[in-house]
Amino acid sequence: MGRLDNRVAIVTGAAPGMRAALGAEFARALAAEGAAVALADVDDTKQLAAEIEAAGGRALPLTTDVSDETQVRAMVGDTIAAFGQVDILVNNAALGSNIPPVPVTELSVADWDRFMAVNLRGPFICTKAVVAPMKERGYGKIINIGSTTNMVGLPNRLHYTTAKGGILAMTRSLAQELGPFGIRVNSLAYGAITSRLNEAEFAADPEREARIVGSRALQSHLRADDLAGTLVFLACKDSDAMSGQTVVTDMGGFYY
């Protein structure tokens, strides 16, 4: 038996890609533990759904812009129509930190608003949409994907770092508000992830790679699948006594 048998999860930002593709790894891990998984993204998730189903799991591909409340409501409604319930929400969809650096004096209001719409408004809207069905069941797990950048500061990427700081505050506030209904809210914060894309960057700049890996207690690359175990722990009953917490998974350090 899987630790998530008879559970239904929504993972936002679930499409695979060249970058970290955290959502796809999270979806695979949840499905492997028995959860039915709704795969929400602005990009195509049909291939990932087929992969999960070929492995014996259940998956629903959905096209969803998490910054649009109408689309998010449809996402939750389609998930319930397909699987009957929602037990787990993974607020993973986000614009990434590996964007070109920009000083605050040159950061445009449009770029600031774009990041806040996806990285902060998105988790708010998605959470708002799942509260009612979770309340009906008297149980739920909301997992916000945070970052260590807001803990140490990341210069020249103020919009990204500020939004991740908001995720920390959102997690703590929602835990207090939703706890009486049996809904747990926690955050998974991660450090710099090595993906297929930045492997090429490291090949061109091995000194940067050495600085990042060497700054960690566990002197190793951090990859998307390294976070899957933490995610499953936060999604299953093993963490039922936790809420309002941020679990850091970063190989014991962070270097930007």
Secondary structure, DSSP 8 states (H G I E B T S, - for coil): --TTTT-EEEEES----SS--HHHHHHHHHHHTT-EEEEEESS--HHHHHHHHHTT-EEEEEE--TT-HHHHHHHHHHHHHHHS---EEEE-----S-S----GGG--HHHHHHHHIIIIIHHHHHHHHHHHHHHHHT-EEEEEEEESHHHH--TT-HHHHHHHHHHHHHHHHHHHHHGGGTEEEEEEEE-----HHHHHHHHH-HHHHHHHHHTSSS-S---GGGGHHHHHHHHSGGGTT--S-EEEESSS----
